[in-house]
Amino acid sequence: MDPSLQSIAGSNGGIPTPAANTPTPSTTGSDAGEDQKQNLAQVINTIDKTLGLLHQLHLTVSSFNLASQLPLLQRLNAVVTELDTMQKLADNCNIQVPMEVINLIDDGKNPDEFTRDVLNSCITRNQITKGKTDAFKSLRKHLLEELEQTFPDEVEAYREIRSSSAAESKRMAQAQGILSNGDVKVKTEH
C-alpha cells in the first residue's frame, strides 16, 4: 500500500472511527481567527482522508470480484462517514468562493487565472484613477497660477482660509483617532 495512504487506512482497513472524525468544539475560548484556522485545517485533513478513501474505493471497484463485496461496502460506508464529517466541519468554516472561480474549476481551468485577472483589472483601474487624480491636481495648480496673476489678493485670502481649515481638520482627526488619509487608527490590545 502507498505510504501516504497507510495513515489514512489505519489499522481498521480504512474505516474511520467516529471518535477520530467527530468535530470537537473549541473549549479554549481562543481567538476567533485561530478557531477559523483550526476549522479550516480540519476540513483540509478530512478532504485528504476522503481522497485517500476514494482512491482505495477505486482500487476495490476496478478489481471487483464476489469476495471483495464486503470490503467494497466497508469502503463505501467509510466514504459516506467521511463526507458527513466533512460537511459538519465545513459548517464551522465561513469561506466565500466567488462563482467565477467555481466556474473556472468546472471548466477545467486554473483558478489562479481568476486571481491574476482580478489583480490586473485592479491595477488598470488604479492607474486610470491615478491619472485622473494627477490631471485634477495639474488643473488645480494651473488654475491657481492663472488666478494668482489675475486676482493676487483673493488667492492669498483663499490660501489662508485653506491652510487654517486644513489645520483645524487635522486637529479634529487627531482627536478622533483618524489618520490623514481618512482611515481610523486601530488600537492594539496587548
C-alpha positions, -999 to +999 in steps of 0.1 A: +000+000+000+011+035-007+028+050+024+006+082+022-025+060+023-013+039+052-020+067+077-055+071+062-062+034+062-050+029+097-054-004+114-092-008+107-089-012+069-097+024+061-128+027+081-128+059+101-137+056+137-164+081+149-141+094+177-114+103+153-136+122+129-161+139+152-157+176+152-148+190+186-159+225+196-131+248+208-131+249+246-101+272+250-121+304+242-092+314+220-093+340+192-119+336+165-092+337+139-074+308+155-107+288+155-112+295+118-077+283+110-082+252+131-116+245+114-101+250+080-072+227+089-097+200+100-117+204+068-085+201+047-075+170+067-109+155+061-107+162+023-073+145+023-088+115+040-117+114+016-094+115-014-075+086+001-107+066+007-119+074-028-086+061-042-090+029-022-126+026-033-115+030-069-089+002-065-116-021-049-141-014-077-116-018-105-106-052-093-141-063-080-150-099-075-175-116-053-150-119-024-144-082-024-180-073-018-176-068+020-145-045+017-163-026-010-193-019+013-170-010+042-151+015+020-184+030+007-195+034+043-162+050+052-165+075+023-201+083+034-190+088+070-160+109+060-183+131+037-207+136+066-178+146+088-165+170+062-200+186+059-202+190+097-167+206+098-174+228+068-204+243+086-180+259+110-159+275+082-170+308+067-152+308+034-168+325+004-156+315-030-166+337-060-188+320-085-162+329-112-137+306-095-162+278-093-170+282-130-133+282-139-127+250-119-158+234-136-143+244-170-111+227-161-091+259-158-067+271-131-084+293-105-051+313-103-061+328-137-091+344-120-068+359-093-044+372-119-073+387-140-087+404-109-054+418-099-046+431-134-081+447-136-074+464-102-040+476-114-056+490-146-084+508-127-058+521-102-037+536-130-067+552-146-078+567-113-042+579-106-042+595-140-074+613-133-062+625-099-029+638-114-049+656-141-071+673-115-040+683-094-024+697-125-056+716-134-059+730-098-023+741-099-027+757-133-059+775-122-043+788-090-014+801-111-037+819-135-059+832-107-029+844-088-018+865-118-052+880-122-065+882-086-035+880-063-053+893-031-082+869-034-058+839-040-038+849-009-070+850+012-081+817-003-047+801+007-050+814+043-085+801+046-074+768+031-044+764+055-065+773+086-092+749+075-067+721+069-051+727+103-085+725+120-093+693+102-060+678+112-066+686+149-101+671+148-089+640+131-061+635+157-087+640+185-109+613+169-081+589+161-084+593+123-053+592+101-045+618+075-058+596+047-092+591+063-086+557+079-093+551+115-065+542+139-068+507+153-057+504+189-038+472+195-045+454+227-017+435+244 
